[in-house]
Amino acid sequence: MVDLDAAIGFVVAHGDAVDRARLSRLRTGAPVPPDLLDAAEVGQTVDGGWPAVLGGEVPSIDATCFRLAELDDLGALGRPAARHALDWLAARQLPDGGWDEDPRLAGSAPEWATPGDPEARLYLSANAAFWLSVAGRDARAAGPLDNRVGGAYAGVVQAAAQALAGQLAPDGSWPSFLAAGWLSAAVLHRQQLYYESARIQAVLAERMPQLSPADTAALAATLRRVEVGEEQWVLVSARKRLAETQRSDGGWDSDDGHQFDVHTTLTAIRACRPIGPVLPPGSPSAPMGSPVTPPGSPVVRRARPVPPPTDDEPGTW
């Protein structure tokens, strides 16, 4: 069984101010200081996306999704920056329902975001569709409201879900990176394409014993973000895998070096915390079973093709 208290202690002991703000909001809904929110939004282009490198001028779909995940952690999806980014993502959808990076990034993009590459396109499509699906209503909380899945982006997400479903092989596998699988499963589940989502989840569950702690945490947090039931075998297997890989100090190993262990641990906390009634923000004694925010927002830091595995890291170039 995952020791959440030890995991919380690890983040408190080793995290920076942003990490502790993320943890506090995760546990009690405590508001994040405005200066931290402003810092998280730095670098946004006038178009609405974020570039892959500091000071870059060409916005990247991959980098923008990565930044939206960070803003979700901080409860900032309703701020103008996130709304602008989501509008930009929606406008970048291709006629076939997917996404591809700007050709101007071809010389610098890693393999998971290479413009024109089919595997990269599927990963980028699943990532963009995921954030438009889960953040659509949050981004428009101030109105006008749209109760459809994906809110104002419902039509965009529906087209994306059909495109993702069309990529599945008969055995439920997909021709792209491992992260594209759990992101696609989440999108399809949110669109009530439960059979298609379940096929992907079955593949993920079979691979669970070989997954790294970081991949396991991201997978579980992603599926819980769209309210896949905790009793589903893929999530039962993920919790078991995280319990097996938790260190004695309460943390988990990152795939990207120990400087990212706090990030992986925060993702694991989101993936494993129990779901309870919503409490008012700032409740000082709110237990871990009383979240005030949705159950987890993934930051996909590494993807592996299915098959075989690689050591690539989407989200940062």
N, C-alpha and C positions, 0 to 999 in steps of 0.2 A: 504494500500500500504506500502511495506517495506521502511523504511527510511534508505537508504544506507549511507547517510552522517553521521547520528547518529551512525550507526554500525562502520564506519571507525573511528570515534572519540573514540568509546569505545575501539577498539583495540589499538589505539595510546596511550590512557590513561592507559590501564591496561596490555598491552602485554609486553613481554620481547624483547630482541634484535632479536631473531629468529622470533617471531611473527611479529615484525615490518618489518623485511626483507621480510617475506612472503607477507605481505600486500603491501609493496612497489613494489614487483615484480608483484603482481596481478594487481595493478593499472597502472603501467608505464613500466613494464618490466625491472626495474632496476636490474643490476647484484647483486648477493648475494656474500658477502665477502668470499674468499676462506677458511678462518678459520672456518666459520659456516658450509660450505659444508663438510669439513673434519670431523668436530664434528658429523655431521649427519650420517656419514658412519662408525663411530667407532664400532668395535665389530664384523665385518663381518668375517665369518669363511673362511678357505681356500677353502671349497667347493663352496662358493658363497652365501649361505644363511646367515641369521642372527639368532642367538639363541633367545629363548623367555626370557631369563634372562641374565643380565649383567654377562659376564665372562663364559657363558655356552659354551659347545663344540658341542652340537647337534643342527644343524640348523632346524628352524621351518618354515613351509609354512606360517602359520598365521602371525608370527612375520616378516617374509620377506616381505609379502604383505603390512603389516603396515608400514614398513620402506620405501618401494617403494612409498607409498602414500606421506610420508614426503618429500622424494627426489623430487617427482613430484612438490610439492608446491614450492620447492627451485630451480626448473629448472635444476635438476641434473640427469635426466634420460639418458642423453647422456654421462655421465662420466663412467669410467671403472667399478666402484663399481656396478652401476645399471645394466650394461651389464652383468657382471658376475652373478649377482643375477637372472636375467631373464634366462640366460643360465641354471642355476641350477634348476629353476622352470620347464623349459621345459623338462629337463632330468628326472625330478621326476614324470612326467605324467605316470599313470598306463595304462595297455592295454585297459581298458574300457573307456578311455578318461578322467577320473577324477584324483583326488589327495587325498592322505591320509597322516597324520602325521607319522613320524618315530615311530615305536613301542617302541623305547627307551624312548619316552616322555610320555608313558602311565601313569606313576606314578605322573606326575606333570601337565599334560595338563588339562585345564578347559573343560567343556562339549562341547563347540563349536569347540574344536580342539582335542577331544579324539580319538586316533587312533582306527580304526575299527568301529566307530559309524556311522551309515548311515546318520544321520542328520548332523553330523560334516563333513563327507566326501562331502556332497552336498555343504555346505557352503564353505569349503576349495576349492572345484573345481571351484565354481563360482568366488571366489576371485582370485585364480591363473589365471584362464582364462581371467578375466577382465584385469589384469595388463599385461599379455602377449599380449592381443588384442590391448590395447591402447598405450602401450609403445614400441611395436616392432619396429616401424620406428624411434622413438626418440632415442632408444638405438643404432641404426645402422646408425645414421645421417652421421657419418664419412665414411660410406660405408662398405661393398657393400649394396646398396639400394635395397629394395624389396617393390614394390608398392602394394602388396596384403595386405588385412586386417590382421594385426598382423605381417606384415613384414616377417622377417626371421622365425617367429614362426607360420606362416599361417596354416600349416598342423596341428600343435598342437592345435591351437585355433578352427579349424574346427571340429576336433574330440571332443573337449570339448563341443562345442555348441550342437552337436548332443546328447551328453550324458546328458546335462542339459535339452534339449527339451524333452528327453525321460522320465524325472522325473515329468513332469507336469501332474496334474490331469485334468479331463475333464472340471472342472470349473476354471482352470487357477491357482489353488493353488499348493503349493509345500511342500514336507515333510521335512522341515528344518526351520532354523531361518529366521526371517523377512529380515535381510540383504541379505540372499541368494537370495531372490526374486528380489530386485532391481539390484544386481550384475548380476544375470542371465538375467534379462530383457535387461541390457546394452550389455552383450555379444551377445545375440541373435539379438538385433537390429543391432549391428555392423556387424554381419554375414548375414544381410539382411533376417533373419527369422522374418519378421515383424509381422506376425500373432501370432506366439508364444510369442514374446515380448509383443505384445498388450494385450494378455490374462493376463499376469502377471501384467502389468500396470493397468488393470481394477481392479484387486484385491487390489492393492496398493491404488488406488484412493478411493475405498470403505472404506478402513481402515484409510484414512488420518485424519479424525476428531479426532481420538484417538491417533495419533502418537505424540511422544514428539518432541520438537523443534530440538533436536540433530538428531533424526531419520529422520525427515522431511528434514532437511538441507542435510544430507548425501545422502538420496534418490535422491533429486533434483540435487545435484552436480554430482552424479554418472551418471544420465541419460543425463544431459547436456554435460558431458565429451565425450559422444559418439554421440552428436548432435541430440538427440531427440528434435523435434520441440517444441518451447516454447508454441505453441498453443495447444499442447496435454493436455487432461483434467487432467492427473496426475500431470503435472507441473503447470497448472493453480491452481489446488487444493493445491499444495505444497506452492506456493507463498501466497495464501490466508491464509493458516495455519501459515506460518511464520509471516505474517503481524499481525495476531491475537495474536501471542505469543511473539512478540518483546517487550522488557521491555522499560520503559521510559528512561533508560540510554543508549539505543541503542543496548544492547547486548541481548543474548538469554541464557537460562538455559541449562547447560550440564546435561546429565544423570549421570555423574560421579563425581559431586561435583563442587562447584563454581570455583575451581582452573582450570577447563577445559572450563569455559565460553568463554574465548577468542578463544579457538580452535573452539567451536561450532559457534561463531560469524563469524570467518573467513570462515568456511564452508558455512554459510548462505549467506555471501557476494558472494562467488563463485557461489552459486546456483541462486542468484537473479540478478546479474549484467547484464545489456544489452550487447548484442554482436554487435560490430562495426568493422571498418576497423583496420587492424594491424598497429601500429605505431612503429618507431624505438625504441629499448631499451634505457631507460634512459630519455625519453622525459619528462621534468619536469612538463608540463602542460597537460599531457594526461588525459582526463576525464575517468570516470568509464565506459563509453560506448565505449572505445577504447582499449580493452585488447590486449596484445601482446602474451598471452599464451592461451592454450586451456581452454574452459569454465568449469573449476573446476576439482579438483582432490580430491576424497573422502578419508577421513580417517575413516574407519568404527570402531567406538569405542564401539558399543553395538549392540547386535543382540537379537531378540526375536523369538521364534518359532511360526509357523503359523499352527493352534492355539495351545496352548494359549500363552500369553506373559510371559516372564521371565525377570530377571534383570541381564543378563550376558553381559560381555564386551570383545568381540574379539579384538585382536590387542595387548593387553598387558596382561601378566599373573601375 
